[in-house]
Amino acid sequence: MLKFGEIRELIRLFDETSVVELNLEVEDVRIRLKKAEAIVHNAPAAGLTPAVAAAAAPVSPVNPAASAAVSAAPAANTPAAAPPPDTAAGDAAAEEAGMHIVVSPMVGTFYRAPSPDAAPFVERGSQVDEKTVVCIVEAMKLMNEIEAEVKGEVVDVLAENGQLVEYGQPLFRIKVS
């Protein structure tokens, strides 16, 4: 069975290619990805519009400008996809106040520590520099270390351990020193 994070990563990878349509069947799940441009050019009379649906939970495309149509079966009683939160305004305000927001560079699972029994990389109040690893984001079975990018003090941890995070989602607030 495909996991929700794997479906999101598939959408992200599909969005980055020149492929316009992809059909995939894994066990009892069918996924059909079709780029919006292909829908408009291939079905003018059918009245098709880009749609997003998933069997387990709502999925929203990583890049809305090049959105893909996704259908997964079974998709009965699936709630509509919520729009991604607008974090740009919050990020700008935080950076103006001497804060740096560390954001997720990819869709994946957020981990605060290198292993389940280890201490977190950083806590609220930890001093960090540009190369300090603050967390790991797992994507497609690859563990990606995320660095602080600035020198300062960790003010907030904005994601929960084991939480699925989106591309561009704020993970930490760091007061720049």
C-alpha positions as CSV (number, residue, x, y, z in Angstrom):
1,M,0.0,0.0,0.0
2,L,1.3,3.4,-0.9
3,K,1.9,5.8,2.0
4,F,0.7,9.3,1.9
5,G,4.2,10.7,1.8
6,E,5.1,8.5,-1.1
7,I,2.1,9.8,-3.1
8,R,3.2,13.4,-2.4
9,E,6.7,12.7,-3.5
10,L,5.4,11.0,-6.6
11,I,3.4,14.2,-7.4
12,R,6.5,16.4,-6.8
13,L,8.7,14.3,-9.1
14,F,6.0,14.1,-11.7
15,D,5.7,17.9,-11.6
16,E,9.4,18.3,-12.3
17,T,9.4,16.2,-15.5
18,S,8.2,16.7,-19.0
19,V,5.9,13.7,-18.7
20,V,2.2,14.8,-19.2
21,E,0.4,11.7,-18.0
22,L,1.2,8.8,-15.7
23,N,-1.0,5.8,-14.6
24,L,0.2,3.7,-11.7
25,E,-1.5,0.7,-10.0
26,V,-0.1,-0.6,-6.7
27,E,-2.2,-3.3,-4.9
28,D,-5.7,-1.8,-4.6
29,V,-4.7,1.8,-5.3
30,R,-4.8,3.4,-8.7
31,I,-3.2,6.8,-9.3
32,R,-3.5,8.8,-12.5
33,L,-1.5,12.0,-12.9
34,K,-2.2,14.3,-15.7
35,K,-0.8,17.8,-16.1
36,A,-3.3,20.7,-16.4
37,E,-2.0,21.7,-19.8
38,A,-2.6,18.2,-21.2
39,I,-6.2,18.2,-19.8
40,V,-7.0,21.5,-21.5
41,H,-5.5,20.5,-24.9
42,N,-6.8,16.9,-25.0
43,A,-10.4,17.3,-23.8
44,P,-12.0,20.6,-24.8
45,A,-15.4,19.2,-25.2
46,A,-15.3,16.9,-22.1
47,G,-15.2,19.8,-19.7
48,L,-12.4,18.3,-17.6
49,T,-10.8,20.5,-15.0
50,P,-7.8,19.8,-12.9
51,A,-8.8,18.0,-9.7
52,V,-6.9,16.6,-6.7
53,A,-8.1,13.6,-4.7
54,A,-6.5,10.8,-2.7
55,A,-7.6,7.7,-1.0
56,A,-6.1,8.4,2.4
57,A,-6.1,12.1,2.7
58,P,-6.3,15.3,0.7
59,V,-3.3,16.0,-1.5
60,S,-2.3,19.4,-2.9
61,P,0.2,19.8,-5.7
62,V,3.6,21.2,-4.6
63,N,3.7,23.7,-7.5
64,P,0.2,25.2,-8.1
65,A,1.3,26.9,-11.3
66,A,1.9,23.5,-12.9
67,S,-0.8,21.6,-11.1
68,A,-1.6,17.9,-11.9
69,A,-4.9,16.1,-11.9
70,V,-4.7,13.2,-9.5
71,S,-7.2,10.5,-8.9
72,A,-6.7,7.6,-6.6
73,A,-9.1,4.7,-6.0
74,P,-10.9,4.1,-3.8
75,A,-11.7,7.7,-3.3
76,A,-15.2,7.6,-1.9
77,N,-16.1,10.1,0.8
78,T,-12.7,11.9,0.5
79,P,-12.7,15.4,1.9
80,A,-11.7,18.2,-0.5
81,A,-8.1,19.4,-0.4
82,A,-7.5,22.4,1.7
83,P,-5.4,25.2,0.2
84,P,-1.8,25.3,1.6
85,P,-1.3,27.9,4.3
86,D,0.1,31.2,3.2
87,T,3.4,31.4,5.2
88,A,5.1,34.0,3.0
89,A,3.6,36.9,5.1
90,G,4.5,35.3,8.4
91,D,8.0,34.5,7.2
92,A,8.6,38.1,6.1
93,A,7.4,39.5,9.4
94,A,9.6,37.0,11.4
95,E,12.7,37.9,9.3
96,E,12.1,41.6,9.9
97,A,12.1,41.0,13.6
98,G,15.6,39.4,13.4
99,M,14.2,35.9,13.1
100,H,15.1,33.3,10.5
101,I,12.7,30.6,9.6
102,V,14.1,27.2,8.7
103,V,11.7,25.6,6.2
104,S,11.5,22.1,4.8
105,P,13.2,21.8,1.4
106,M,11.0,18.8,0.5
107,V,7.9,16.8,1.4
108,G,8.8,14.2,3.9
109,T,8.7,13.0,7.5
110,F,10.2,15.4,10.1
111,Y,12.5,13.9,12.8
112,R,14.0,15.9,15.6
113,A,16.7,13.3,16.5
114,P,19.0,10.9,14.5
115,S,17.3,7.9,16.0
116,P,14.2,7.2,18.2
117,D,16.3,6.7,21.4
118,A,18.7,9.7,20.8
119,A,18.4,13.2,22.1
120,P,17.0,15.9,19.7
121,F,19.5,17.7,17.5
122,V,18.3,21.0,19.0
123,E,15.9,22.2,21.7
124,R,14.3,25.6,22.3
125,G,17.2,27.8,23.5
126,S,19.9,25.9,21.7
127,Q,22.7,27.9,20.2
128,V,23.3,27.1,16.5
129,D,25.5,28.2,13.6
130,E,25.1,27.9,9.9
131,K,26.2,24.2,9.7
132,T,24.4,22.9,12.8
133,V,22.0,20.1,11.9
134,V,18.6,20.9,13.4
135,C,16.6,18.0,12.1
136,I,16.1,15.2,9.5
137,V,13.5,15.1,6.8
138,E,13.0,11.6,5.4
139,A,11.9,11.4,1.8
140,M,11.7,8.2,-0.2
141,K,13.7,6.3,2.4
142,L,16.5,8.9,2.3
143,M,17.5,10.8,5.5
144,N,18.2,14.5,4.6
145,E,19.9,16.5,7.3
146,I,18.6,20.1,7.5
147,E,21.0,22.8,8.7
148,A,20.2,26.0,10.6
149,E,21.6,28.2,7.8
150,V,22.3,31.1,10.3
151,K,24.0,31.7,13.7
152,G,21.6,32.3,16.5
153,E,19.3,30.8,19.1
154,V,16.4,28.4,18.5
155,V,13.2,30.2,19.6
156,D,10.6,27.7,18.4
157,V,10.3,24.2,17.1
158,L,7.3,24.4,14.7
159,A,6.8,20.7,13.7
160,E,6.2,17.6,15.8
161,N,8.5,14.6,15.7
162,G,7.3,12.1,13.1
163,Q,5.0,14.6,11.4
164,L,4.6,14.7,7.6
165,V,5.8,18.1,6.4
166,E,5.3,20.0,3.2
167,Y,7.8,21.7,0.9
168,G,8.4,25.2,2.3
169,Q,6.7,24.4,5.6
170,P,8.3,26.3,8.6
171,L,10.2,23.9,10.9
172,F,12.1,26.2,13.3
173,R,12.3,29.9,14.2
174,I,15.9,31.1,15.0
175,K,16.7,34.5,16.5
176,V,19.7,35.6,14.5
177,S,22.7,36.8,16.5
